[in-house]
Amino acid sequence: MIKGFSVFVSVGILSAATAALAADTTHRKMGRIKSVDLMQHVITLDDGSTYKAARGVNLKRIKPGERVTVTTSGFGGTVEASAITPTVD
């Protein structure tokens, strides 16, 4: 009885840990656009950080020098810019 319970608890703990690792995380960062690479679908901010834009993010409207907020989302080990919005100076 105790052995069966300990196996049940162990499976529950492992399942919770796996779900926590796969959880969606969102972060925001403000900066000025340094460059936009339309072929690679990547932007670079003035601090040197680069972000691969997710599908559906329109990079054609983003211009170097523009101040933006980059919202990144991660799931399953992949982090992408899910939104890039203009920020007021």
C-alpha positions, 0 to 999 in steps of 0.5 A: 500500500505504501509502495503504491502511494510513493509511486503515485506521489513520484509520478505527480511530482514529475508531472508537475515539474514537466508542466512547469518547464513547458509553461508559457513565459512572457517578458517585455523589453523596451529599446530602439530598433538598430536593424531589421532583417526581413529575410531572417525575420530578426530585429536588433535593438540598440543594446545589441539584443536580437529577437526572432519575430514570431509568425504573424509579426509584421516587420515591414512597418518597423524602422531603424531608430524607432522606439519599441516594446518587444514582447517575447513568449517562450514555450518548449525552449523556443523564445520569439518576439510575439509582439513588437509595438511602438513606444512613445518617447 
